[in-house]
Amino acid sequence: MNIWSLGSPHARTRSIRPGEPGTAGPAALGTAAVAAALLAIALIVAVARPAAAATLATGDTRSVSQPSIPATCATVTSSLATSNRQFSSAAESSPPDTSRIQSALNGCAGSGKAVVLAASGSNKAFLSGPLTVGGSEVLVINTGVTLFASRNAANYQVSGKPTCGTVASSGGGCKPFITVNGANAAIMGTAGSAGQGLIDGRGDLDLVGQSVTWWDLANTAKSSGGSQNNPRLIQSNGVNNFTVFDLSLTNSPNFHLVFNGGNGFTVWGLRIKTPANARNTDGIDPSGTNVTINNSYINDGDDGVAVKGGNQAAQNMTIENSHFYGTHGISIGSETNAGVSNILFKNDTLSGTDSSGITSSSNNGMRIKSYSSVGGLVSTVTYEGICLTGVKTLLDIDPFYSSGNGSHIPNYQNIVVDGAKSVSSASSAKSVLEGFSSSVPLGLTLENVSFDATSTTAQNANIGTFDTNLKPSGTNVTVSAISGSGSVPSCSFPSFPGL
């Protein structure tokens, strides 16, 4: 960046300007030349007006460091073993560990200490129905131990809602596997040679009494137009200071981890491994304010991260030093009607295929998506040091993600890509840079961007550029050279580390 200044405590600003018209001053020119130069400058200013000063996102306003596991309040030891991720029919119908784990959680709520799930010899499995983690307590899963989620849909049933484990005209029939409902709660794993503590949602296995999996229901819903009633794996609801640390998640029936409002959400050292073709298995969906996602590896069948601004504003979020495999992208939306602001994506990598070589069905990189039924203002979003490989839609800014004729207009302003590189992009790779209309244009800055696939689709956009090989053009598209500094990032792509 060429000029930095401190704005608000939560933003950085820099000045930008149109392309330099030349270096010769009026004294070096004749009268006619001066007049011509002044006319040329006037035309540049009129046609290619500079964007307002770009404000760079700073993300989470908290000072966040690596979490640690607290002292133990209670230890629950395993009495189960499994070689195929399944158990006896009696255990599957009535999971034996639900009451044991929940009783320990109830007894330790408010203590600030941990309920630890531990192995006992060769017994390293727990089988449970839905659980609730209360305030000021931590659920810890030891390395080598797996907490398996029930395959009995009746265990998750929400009273008065569609039948859990079916496709219906509406959703909402299943409670999450783990619900967090108190402040200062956490779910953690211990890490060791046997990996991290693991939660297995078993979305790929047949439900009890049915010849269908949770993922089959999701695919049926897509083809039939209905809604699958599948449980999410972990969800917090309006709580503050929720932490996930050194935990592994796999095979969720639906979204893996949801922070549904609140102030303060820290994810550090999370690993998610679910196939890229498992529908609607988002990795992390945060809303609310002050979120940090760091040092995580996300492999799933939908968005790697989907920042949501539906029921309440999403603001002050940092997604950094993390790696995504076969996902639908590091995303904002589609719900943005309550507003999304100050979102920083920093030093992240994205691969278009998952760790098993399955290509994402919606192979995107940096992504903002919404439409007029759920749209709103998305402002001050920065992508810094982003590396992409094998991705098809490299930068996807889309205000027409779905059909809609509502009044919630997607409005994307002060979107900055400062350092991004793509290599080995998928066939026919491109970028989509679109604003909603000529009166609601996209405001975008591209700086230090080098893509190996430079095709773009653009409309209704004011774009400032510095050191980029993208040359966007289209209806109502204005491109202005800006001043800048820095360089295109050097990229390496770590392999998924396993669970």
C-alpha positions as CSV (number, residue, x, y, z in Angstrom):
1,M,0.0,0.0,0.0
2,N,1.4,3.4,-0.8
3,I,-0.3,5.6,1.8
4,W,-1.6,4.3,5.1
5,S,-3.5,6.2,7.8
6,L,-5.4,5.2,10.9
7,G,-9.1,5.7,10.6
8,S,-11.5,4.2,13.2
9,P,-9.9,1.7,15.6
10,H,-11.2,-1.1,13.4
11,A,-10.2,0.0,9.9
12,R,-7.2,1.0,7.9
13,T,-7.4,3.4,5.0
14,R,-5.3,4.2,2.0
15,S,-5.6,6.8,-0.8
16,I,-6.2,5.8,-4.4
17,R,-6.3,7.8,-7.6
18,P,-6.8,7.5,-11.3
19,G,-3.9,6.5,-13.5
20,E,-1.2,9.1,-13.7
21,P,-1.7,11.3,-16.8
22,G,2.0,12.0,-17.4
23,T,5.0,13.6,-15.8
24,A,5.6,16.8,-17.8
25,G,4.4,20.0,-16.1
26,P,2.8,23.0,-17.8
27,A,6.1,24.8,-18.0
28,A,7.5,22.2,-20.3
29,L,4.5,22.5,-22.7
30,G,3.2,25.0,-25.2
31,T,-0.1,26.7,-24.7
32,A,-1.9,24.4,-27.0
33,A,-0.3,21.4,-25.5
34,V,-1.3,22.6,-22.0
35,A,-4.9,23.0,-23.1
36,A,-4.9,19.6,-24.7
37,A,-3.4,18.1,-21.5
38,L,-5.9,19.8,-19.3
39,L,-8.8,18.6,-21.5
40,A,-7.4,15.0,-21.4
41,I,-7.2,15.2,-17.6
42,A,-10.7,16.5,-17.4
43,L,-12.0,13.7,-19.5
44,I,-10.2,11.1,-17.4
45,V,-11.7,12.5,-14.2
46,A,-15.2,12.7,-15.8
47,V,-15.2,9.2,-17.3
48,A,-13.0,7.3,-14.8
49,R,-13.8,8.9,-11.5
50,P,-11.7,7.6,-8.7
51,A,-13.3,5.4,-6.1
52,A,-13.5,6.6,-2.6
53,A,-10.5,5.8,-0.4
54,A,-10.4,2.1,0.2
55,T,-10.9,1.0,3.8
56,L,-9.2,-2.3,4.6
57,A,-10.9,-4.7,6.8
58,T,-9.2,-5.4,10.2
59,G,-11.5,-8.2,11.3
60,D,-12.0,-9.4,14.8
61,T,-11.5,-6.5,17.3
62,R,-10.5,-8.9,20.1
63,S,-6.9,-9.9,20.7
64,V,-7.1,-13.7,20.1
65,S,-4.4,-16.3,21.0
66,Q,-4.3,-20.0,20.9
67,P,-6.8,-21.5,23.4
68,S,-5.9,-24.0,26.1
69,I,-7.8,-26.8,27.8
70,P,-8.9,-26.1,31.3
71,A,-8.8,-28.3,34.4
72,T,-11.0,-31.4,34.5
73,C,-14.4,-31.3,36.3
74,A,-15.5,-34.9,35.3
75,T,-14.2,-37.8,33.2
76,V,-16.5,-40.1,31.3
77,T,-14.9,-43.3,30.2
78,S,-15.8,-45.3,27.1
79,S,-17.5,-48.7,27.3
80,L,-17.8,-49.2,23.5
81,A,-15.5,-50.3,20.7
82,T,-16.3,-50.4,16.9
83,S,-14.4,-51.4,13.8
84,N,-17.0,-50.2,11.3
85,R,-18.4,-47.1,12.9
86,Q,-21.6,-49.0,13.8
87,F,-23.0,-50.6,16.9
88,S,-25.6,-53.2,18.0
89,S,-29.2,-52.6,16.9
90,A,-30.2,-52.0,20.5
91,A,-27.4,-49.4,21.0
92,E,-28.3,-47.7,17.7
93,S,-31.9,-47.4,18.6
94,S,-31.2,-46.1,22.1
95,P,-27.7,-44.6,22.3
96,P,-26.2,-45.7,25.6
97,D,-24.0,-42.7,26.3
98,T,-26.4,-39.8,26.0
99,S,-27.5,-39.7,29.6
100,R,-24.0,-40.4,30.9
101,I,-22.4,-37.5,29.0
102,Q,-25.3,-35.1,29.6
103,S,-25.4,-35.8,33.3
104,A,-21.7,-34.9,33.5
105,L,-22.3,-31.7,31.5
106,N,-25.2,-30.7,33.7
107,G,-23.1,-31.2,36.8
108,C,-20.1,-29.2,35.5
109,A,-22.0,-26.2,34.0
110,G,-20.7,-23.0,35.4
111,S,-17.5,-24.5,36.7
112,G,-15.2,-23.2,33.9
113,K,-13.8,-26.8,33.8
114,A,-13.9,-29.7,31.4
115,V,-16.0,-32.8,30.9
116,V,-13.5,-35.2,29.4
117,L,-14.5,-38.2,27.2
118,A,-11.7,-40.7,27.7
119,A,-10.8,-44.2,26.4
120,S,-10.7,-47.3,28.5
121,G,-8.3,-49.8,27.1
122,S,-9.5,-50.7,23.6
123,N,-12.8,-49.0,24.2
124,K,-12.5,-45.6,22.4
125,A,-16.0,-44.9,21.2
126,F,-19.1,-43.1,22.6
127,L,-22.5,-43.3,21.0
128,S,-24.9,-40.5,21.8
129,G,-28.1,-38.7,20.9
130,P,-28.3,-34.9,21.0
131,L,-26.3,-33.1,23.8
132,T,-26.4,-29.6,25.3
133,V,-23.2,-27.8,26.5
134,G,-24.0,-25.2,29.0
135,G,-22.2,-21.9,30.0
136,S,-18.7,-21.8,31.4
137,E,-17.9,-25.4,30.7
138,V,-15.9,-27.4,28.1
139,L,-16.6,-30.7,26.4
140,V,-13.2,-32.3,25.7
141,I,-12.7,-35.4,23.5
142,N,-9.4,-37.1,24.0
143,T,-7.0,-38.0,21.2
144,G,-8.0,-41.4,19.7
145,V,-11.5,-41.1,21.0
146,T,-14.6,-40.7,18.8
147,L,-18.0,-39.4,19.7
148,F,-20.5,-40.9,17.3
149,A,-23.8,-39.3,16.6
150,S,-27.0,-41.3,16.7
151,R,-28.4,-42.6,13.4
152,N,-31.9,-42.8,14.9
153,A,-33.7,-39.8,13.4
154,A,-36.3,-39.9,16.2
155,N,-33.6,-38.9,18.7
156,Y,-33.4,-35.5,17.0
157,Q,-37.1,-34.7,16.5
158,V,-38.3,-31.1,17.2
159,S,-41.8,-31.1,18.5
160,G,-44.4,-29.7,16.1
161,K,-42.0,-29.7,13.1
162,P,-41.6,-31.9,10.0
163,T,-40.5,-35.4,10.7
164,C,-36.7,-35.6,11.2
165,G,-35.1,-38.0,8.7
166,T,-37.5,-37.2,5.9
167,V,-37.8,-34.8,2.9
168,A,-40.8,-32.4,3.4
169,S,-42.1,-29.1,2.1
170,S,-40.2,-27.3,4.9
171,G,-37.2,-28.0,7.2
172,G,-36.4,-27.5,10.8
173,G,-37.5,-30.9,12.0
174,C,-34.1,-31.9,13.7
175,K,-32.3,-30.4,16.6
176,P,-28.5,-30.3,16.3
177,F,-26.3,-33.1,17.6
178,I,-24.6,-30.7,20.0
179,T,-26.3,-27.4,21.1
180,V,-24.3,-24.8,22.9
181,N,-26.6,-22.5,25.0
182,G,-24.4,-20.7,27.5
183,A,-21.6,-18.1,27.4
184,N,-17.9,-19.0,27.8
185,A,-18.5,-22.5,26.6
186,A,-16.1,-24.6,24.4
187,I,-15.7,-27.9,22.6
188,M,-12.2,-29.1,22.4
189,G,-10.0,-32.1,21.5
190,T,-6.7,-33.1,22.7
191,A,-4.1,-33.7,20.0
192,G,-1.5,-36.5,19.8
193,S,-0.1,-39.2,17.7
194,A,-3.6,-40.7,17.3
195,G,-4.9,-37.4,15.9
196,Q,-7.3,-35.0,17.5
197,G,-10.5,-35.8,19.4
198,L,-13.2,-36.7,16.8
199,I,-16.9,-36.2,16.3
200,D,-18.4,-38.4,13.6
201,G,-21.9,-37.4,12.3
202,R,-22.2,-40.6,10.2
203,G,-24.1,-38.8,7.5
204,D,-23.0,-41.5,5.0
205,L,-24.6,-44.4,6.9
206,D,-28.2,-45.7,6.7
207,L,-30.6,-44.3,9.3
208,V,-32.0,-46.7,11.8
209,G,-34.9,-48.6,10.2
210,Q,-34.3,-47.0,6.8
211,S,-32.3,-47.8,3.6
212,V,-31.3,-44.2,3.2
213,T,-28.5,-42.0,4.6
214,W,-28.7,-38.4,5.7
215,W,-26.8,-37.4,2.6
216,D,-29.3,-39.3,0.4
217,L,-32.1,-37.2,1.9
218,A,-30.1,-34.1,0.9
219,N,-29.8,-35.3,-2.7
220,T,-33.5,-36.2,-2.8
221,A,-34.4,-32.8,-1.6
222,K,-32.4,-31.2,-4.4
223,S,-34.0,-33.3,-7.1
224,S,-37.6,-33.0,-5.7
225,G,-37.5,-29.4,-4.6
226,G,-38.3,-30.2,-1.0
227,S,-36.3,-29.7,2.2
228,Q,-34.2,-32.4,3.9
229,N,-34.7,-32.6,7.7
230,N,-31.2,-33.4,8.8
231,P,-29.4,-32.4,12.0
232,R,-26.5,-30.0,12.1
233,L,-23.5,-31.2,14.0
234,I,-22.7,-28.3,16.4
235,Q,-24.7,-25.1,16.8
236,S,-24.5,-22.2,19.3
237,N,-27.5,-19.9,19.6
238,G,-26.9,-16.3,20.6
239,V,-24.1,-17.0,23.0
240,N,-21.0,-15.1,23.7
241,N,-17.4,-16.4,23.8
242,F,-17.8,-19.8,22.3
243,T,-14.5,-21.7,21.5
244,V,-13.6,-24.7,19.3
245,F,-10.0,-25.9,19.6
246,D,-8.0,-28.9,18.3
247,L,-11.2,-30.7,17.3
248,S,-11.9,-32.9,14.3
249,L,-15.3,-33.3,12.7
250,T,-16.4,-35.7,10.0
251,N,-19.4,-36.8,8.0
252,S,-21.9,-34.3,9.3
253,P,-25.5,-34.9,8.2
254,N,-25.8,-31.1,7.4
255,F,-23.7,-28.0,8.4
256,H,-20.8,-28.9,10.7
257,L,-20.4,-25.8,12.9
258,V,-22.8,-22.9,13.2
259,F,-22.2,-19.7,15.4
260,N,-25.7,-18.3,15.3
261,G,-25.2,-14.8,16.7
262,G,-23.4,-13.6,19.8
263,N,-20.2,-11.8,20.4
264,G,-17.0,-13.8,20.4
265,F,-16.4,-17.0,18.5
266,T,-12.9,-18.6,18.3
267,V,-12.1,-21.6,16.1
268,W,-8.5,-22.7,16.3
269,G,-7.0,-26.0,15.0
270,L,-10.3,-27.3,13.6
271,R,-10.2,-30.1,11.0
272,I,-13.3,-31.0,9.0
273,K,-13.2,-34.0,6.6
274,T,-16.4,-34.7,4.7
275,P,-16.5,-35.4,0.9
276,A,-16.9,-32.6,-1.6
277,N,-20.0,-34.3,-3.0
278,A,-21.9,-34.5,0.4
279,R,-24.6,-31.8,-0.2
280,N,-25.2,-29.0,2.2
281,T,-22.4,-29.9,4.6
282,D,-21.0,-26.3,5.2
283,G,-17.8,-26.2,7.2
284,I,-18.3,-23.1,9.4
285,D,-21.2,-20.7,9.3
286,P,-20.7,-17.7,11.5
287,S,-23.0,-14.7,12.2
288,G,-22.8,-12.1,15.0
289,T,-19.6,-10.2,15.8
290,N,-16.0,-10.7,16.7
291,V,-15.1,-14.0,15.1
292,T,-11.6,-15.6,14.5
293,I,-11.0,-18.7,12.5
294,N,-7.3,-19.7,12.5
295,N,-5.0,-22.6,11.7
296,S,-7.8,-24.8,10.4
297,Y,-8.3,-27.4,7.6
298,I,-11.7,-27.6,6.0
299,N,-12.8,-30.3,3.6
300,D,-16.5,-30.4,2.9
301,G,-19.4,-30.5,0.4
302,D,-20.5,-26.9,0.5
303,D,-19.1,-23.5,1.6
304,G,-15.8,-23.9,3.5
305,V,-16.9,-20.7,5.5
306,A,-20.2,-19.0,4.9
307,V,-20.5,-15.6,6.7
308,K,-24.2,-15.0,7.3
309,G,-25.9,-11.7,7.8
310,G,-29.5,-12.8,7.9
311,N,-31.2,-12.4,11.3
312,Q,-28.5,-10.0,12.6
313,A,-25.5,-8.2,11.3
314,A,-22.2,-10.0,10.7
315,Q,-19.2,-7.9,11.5
316,N,-15.6,-7.9,12.7
317,M,-14.5,-11.4,11.5
318,T,-11.0,-12.8,10.7
319,I,-10.5,-16.0,8.7
320,E,-6.8,-16.6,8.5
321,N,-4.0,-19.1,8.0
322,S,-6.6,-21.7,7.0
323,H,-6.9,-24.2,4.2
324,F,-9.9,-25.3,2.2
325,Y,-10.3,-28.4,0.0
326,G,-13.2,-29.2,-2.4
327,T,-15.5,-26.6,-0.9
328,H,-17.8,-24.0,-2.5
329,G,-15.4,-21.3,-1.4
330,I,-14.7,-18.9,1.3
331,S,-18.0,-17.2,1.1
332,I,-20.2,-14.4,2.3
333,G,-24.0,-14.9,2.0
334,S,-26.4,-15.7,0.7
335,E,-28.2,-14.0,3.6
336,T,-26.9,-10.4,3.9
337,N,-30.1,-8.5,4.6
338,A,-29.0,-7.5,8.2
339,G,-25.6,-6.3,6.9
340,V,-22.1,-7.7,6.6
341,S,-19.0,-5.5,7.4
342,N,-15.3,-5.6,8.3
343,I,-14.6,-9.2,7.2
344,L,-10.9,-10.1,6.7
345,F,-9.7,-13.2,4.8
346,K,-6.0,-13.5,5.2
347,N,-3.3,-16.0,4.2
348,D,-5.7,-18.7,3.2
349,T,-5.4,-21.4,0.5
350,L,-8.2,-23.1,-1.5
351,S,-8.0,-26.3,-3.6
352,G,-10.8,-27.2,-6.0
353,T,-10.6,-30.9,-5.1
354,D,-10.9,-32.5,-1.7
355,S,-8.4,-34.7,0.0
356,S,-9.7,-37.7,-1.9
357,G,-9.6,-36.1,-5.3
358,I,-13.3,-35.3,-5.6
359,T,-13.9,-32.0,-7.4
360,S,-16.3,-29.6,-5.8
361,S,-19.7,-29.4,-7.5
362,S,-19.6,-25.6,-7.2
363,N,-15.9,-24.9,-7.5
364,N,-15.3,-21.4,-6.2
365,G,-12.6,-19.4,-4.5
366,M,-13.3,-16.0,-3.0
367,R,-17.1,-15.6,-3.1
368,I,-19.8,-13.1,-2.2
369,K,-23.3,-14.3,-3.1
370,S,-26.8,-12.9,-2.5
371,Y,-30.1,-12.0,-4.3
372,S,-32.9,-9.6,-3.9
373,S,-34.9,-11.7,-1.4
374,V,-32.1,-11.8,1.2
375,G,-29.6,-9.1,0.0
376,G,-28.3,-6.1,1.9
377,L,-25.1,-4.1,2.3
378,V,-21.8,-5.9,2.3
379,S,-19.0,-3.5,3.0
380,T,-15.3,-3.5,3.9
381,V,-14.3,-7.0,2.9
382,T,-10.6,-7.7,2.3
383,Y,-9.0,-10.7,0.8
384,E,-5.3,-10.6,1.6
385,G,-2.7,-13.2,0.5
386,I,-5.2,-15.7,-0.9
387,C,-3.8,-18.7,-3.0
388,L,-6.0,-20.9,-5.3
389,T,-5.3,-24.1,-7.1
390,G,-7.7,-26.1,-9.3
391,V,-10.5,-23.6,-8.8
392,K,-13.0,-22.8,-11.5
393,T,-14.6,-19.5,-10.4
394,L,-11.7,-17.7,-8.9
395,L,-13.4,-14.5,-7.7
396,D,-17.1,-14.8,-7.6
397,I,-19.1,-11.6,-6.7
398,D,-22.7,-12.4,-7.6
399,P,-25.8,-10.4,-6.7
400,F,-28.0,-12.8,-8.7
401,Y,-27.2,-16.0,-6.8
402,S,-30.8,-17.1,-6.9
403,S,-34.1,-15.9,-8.4
404,G,-35.9,-13.3,-6.3
405,N,-38.0,-10.2,-6.7
406,G,-37.8,-8.8,-3.2
407,S,-36.6,-5.4,-2.0
408,H,-33.5,-6.5,-0.2
409,I,-31.0,-5.4,-2.9
410,P,-27.5,-6.8,-2.7
411,N,-25.1,-3.9,-2.4
412,Y,-21.3,-4.7,-2.4
413,Q,-19.0,-1.8,-1.5
414,N,-15.4,-1.5,-0.6
415,I,-14.4,-5.0,-1.6
416,V,-10.6,-5.3,-1.7
417,V,-8.5,-8.1,-3.1
418,D,-5.0,-7.3,-2.0
419,G,-2.7,-10.1,-3.0
420,A,-4.2,-13.2,-4.7
421,K,-2.8,-15.8,-7.0
422,S,-4.2,-18.8,-8.9
423,V,-2.4,-21.7,-10.4
424,S,-3.5,-24.9,-12.3
425,S,-7.0,-23.4,-12.5
426,A,-9.9,-25.7,-13.7
427,S,-10.8,-25.7,-17.4
428,S,-12.7,-22.6,-18.5
429,A,-11.9,-20.9,-15.2
430,K,-13.0,-17.2,-14.9
431,S,-14.0,-14.5,-12.4
432,V,-17.5,-12.9,-12.0
433,L,-17.5,-9.3,-11.0
434,E,-21.1,-7.9,-10.9
435,G,-23.0,-5.2,-9.2
436,F,-26.8,-5.3,-8.9
437,S,-27.5,-2.3,-11.3
438,S,-26.1,0.9,-12.6
439,S,-27.5,2.7,-9.6
440,V,-26.1,0.0,-7.2
441,P,-22.7,-0.8,-8.6
442,L,-20.1,-3.0,-7.2
443,G,-17.2,-1.2,-5.6
444,L,-14.0,-3.3,-6.0
445,T,-10.3,-2.9,-5.7
446,L,-7.9,-5.4,-7.4
447,E,-4.3,-5.0,-6.2
448,N,-1.4,-7.5,-6.6
449,V,-3.6,-10.1,-8.3
450,S,-2.2,-12.7,-10.7
451,F,-4.6,-15.4,-12.1
452,D,-3.5,-18.0,-14.6
453,A,-7.1,-17.7,-16.0
454,T,-7.9,-14.1,-16.7
455,S,-11.4,-14.3,-18.3
456,T,-13.9,-12.2,-16.5
457,T,-17.7,-11.5,-16.6
458,A,-18.4,-8.0,-15.4
459,Q,-21.3,-5.5,-15.2
460,N,-22.3,-2.5,-13.0
461,A,-19.0,-2.1,-11.3
462,N,-16.4,0.6,-10.4
463,I,-13.1,-1.2,-10.2
464,G,-9.7,0.2,-9.1
465,T,-6.7,-1.8,-10.3
466,F,-3.0,-2.0,-9.5
467,D,-0.6,-4.7,-10.6
468,T,-3.2,-7.1,-11.8
469,N,-3.5,-9.1,-15.0
470,L,-7.3,-9.0,-14.9
471,K,-8.8,-6.6,-17.5
472,P,-12.5,-6.5,-16.6
473,S,-14.9,-4.8,-19.0
474,G,-18.7,-4.9,-19.6
475,T,-21.9,-2.9,-19.3
476,N,-21.6,0.0,-16.8
477,V,-18.1,-1.1,-15.9
478,T,-15.5,1.6,-15.0
479,V,-11.9,0.6,-14.5
480,S,-9.4,3.1,-12.9
481,A,-5.7,2.7,-12.3
482,I,-4.8,3.3,-8.6
483,S,-1.6,3.7,-6.8
484,G,-0.4,0.8,-4.7
485,S,2.5,-1.2,-3.5
486,G,3.3,-4.8,-2.4
487,S,3.4,-7.9,-4.6
488,V,1.6,-11.0,-5.6
489,P,1.9,-13.7,-2.9
490,S,4.0,-16.7,-3.2
491,C,1.9,-19.8,-2.9
492,S,2.2,-23.3,-1.5
493,F,-0.6,-25.7,-0.8
494,P,-0.4,-28.0,2.2
495,S,-2.0,-31.4,2.1
496,F,-4.9,-32.1,4.3
497,P,-3.3,-33.4,7.6
498,G,-5.8,-36.2,8.3
499,L,-8.0,-36.6,11.4
